[in-house]
Amino acid sequence: MIGDCRHRVLLKGVSSAILCAVLSEFLLVNMGKTVRTARKICIGLLFAGMGGAATAEMVEIILQPSDLIRRGNVYIEQGEIEKAKETLSKALDSKLTSRQRANAHNSLCVANIKEEEWGEAMRQCNAAIKISRVNWRFYNNRGNVYLGLGQLDLARENYQRGLRLAPKSRTLATNVAILEDYAQRNKPKNINYEKPT
């Protein structure tokens, strides 16, 4: 089983072609699969589950995000960080897709940022990015860690990487503005000293 949540879709009298189209769309949208991969998975599911039958009675889709990850994110939003960490750690101990695993690491990164546990936050962000280098949120959060550590150049670099993936992200644009404001306010001042006589 992949994840902790199952969805049952009842499709009585639906042709296998329509069912395959529905499953392909589901795989594309929810799992980020390519069209070719989604179709292969779909055809495999259909023939494995129905023995090649032309119509389906029921298809069980097991490709939803983990309930544990969702619960962990809710705990973060509610400020219950210890519960969030515990729940997300349990999620990482379960069978997850690589995308779900990356999201769980990213959520743990956020939980640790909220408690200013920069070392653990960095470890979790790096784990998420190692799994998936195409999610701008992961770079945004790693940028937040670097900002929290006062490493402004590395924060800027991560925000810029995120912007290359999501140029219209308001979150990243806001964080870049916060970074630049912080850098401006904390810029070393040129002070003129008089030479002692």
N, C-alpha and C positions, 0 to 999 in steps of 0.2 A: 504494500500500500504506500502511495506517495502522499505525504501530508496527513492531516488528522481529520479532514472533513470530506464527506462524500456527498455528491449531488446525484439524485436519481431523476432521469428524464424519461417520462413515459411517452412513447411514440408508437401508437398502434396504427398499423396499416400504412406506415410511411415507407416509401421506397428506400433502398439502400443508398441510392444516389443523393436523395435529399438528406438522409441521415448523415452521409459523409460530408456534405456541404455544411451542415450544422456543426458537426464535430470539428471540421477544419477551421471554421470561423472561431469556435471556442478556443482551440489550440493557438490560433494566431493571436487573438486578443489577450487571453489570460496567461499564456505560457511564452509568448514572444517567439514562437517557432516560425520558421520560414514556411512558405506555401508548400514547397515540395515535401519538407519534413512532416508538416501537419497532415498532408494527404496520405503519406506512407503510414503514419501512426493511425490515422482514421481507418484506412483500409485494413490494417492489421487488427485493430480493435473490433471492427465489424465482423471479419471472418473468424476471428478467435472466439468472439462472444456468441455468434449466431450460427457457426458451422457453415457459413456461406449462404445462409437463407436470404431471400429477397426482401423480407420485411422484418421489422424489429418490434418486439414487445416492450423491452426495456433496455436501456443502456445505462450503465453506472459510470459516471465520470468521477475520477478520483484526482483530479488535477487542480483543486482549489487550494488557495493559500491556507496555511496551518492556522487553526483556531488559536493555538498557543501564541503565534506571532501577533495575531490581531489583539488578543487579550493583553499581551505585553505592551503593545502600542497604546491601548486604552489606559493601562496603568501609568504609562509615561505621561499621557495627557492629564491624568488626574493627580499627578505629582507623587504617586506611590512608586518611587524608583526601586526600592528593594524588591517589591513584588514583581515589578517589571523585569528586573534582572533575573530573578528566580524563574519566572515564566519563560523568558526568552532563552535562558540556558537549557531549560527542559526541551524547548523546541529544537535547539541545536543537537540534543541527544536523540531526537526522533528522526524518522526517515523523511527527508525533505528533498525537493528538487534543488539544483544548484542556485536557481533564482531565489527560492525561499530561504535557503541558507545564507545567501548574500544579504537579503533583507533583514534576517534575524541579527546578523553581525552589525549591520548598519543601525538597527534599533538599539542594540546594546551600546554602540558608540554614542548615540544620542543620550541614553540613560546615564552614561558615565560623564558626558559633557555637562549634563544638568547638575551633577555632583562635583564637577571640576576635578574629576579623577582622570587627568590628562593622559597618563601612561596607558591605562586600560582602554580609554576612549580611542587612542591612536592605534592600539593593537586591534581593536574591533573594526575600526575604519579600514585599516590595511587589509584585514581578512576579507572584508566585503569587496574591496577593490581588486584583490587578488582573484576573486571568483568572477567578478564582472567589472570590466573597465569601461562599460558604456552607460552607467547610471550616473547622471549629474549630481544626484543627491549625495552619493557617497563622497564625491570630491568636495561638495559644499560642506559636509560635516567634517571632513578632514581639514578643510580650510578653517573651520570654526575651532578645531583643536589647536591648530597652529596659532590662530589669533589669541586663544586663551593662554598659550605658552609665550606669547609676545614675539613669535617668529613671523613677522609681517611679510617678508618676501615669500616664504613658503605658503603662507595663507593666501596671498595674492595669486601665486602660481596655481594653487588648487582651485580657487574660485574661477580663474581663467580657463582651466581645463574643463570645469563644469559648464562654463559659458560656451565653450566650443561644442559641447554636446546639446545644450539647451539655451540657444542665444536669447530667447525671449523670457527666460526665467526671472520673475520679479524677486524671488528669494535671493538668487545670486546677485542680482543688481543691487538689492538692498544691502547685502553683506559686503559687497565691494565698496559701496558708499560709506558704510560703517567703518570698514578698514581704513579707507583713505582719510576719513575724519579723525580717526584715532591716531593715524600716522602724523597728520598735520598738527594735532594738539600735543603730541609727544615728541615733536621734532626738536633736536638740540638747538638751543638758541645761541646766536652769535653775540657774545658779550664783549664789549670793548673795555679793556683794562688799561689803566694808565701805568706806565712804567714807574717803578719806585725810584725815587731820587736819592 
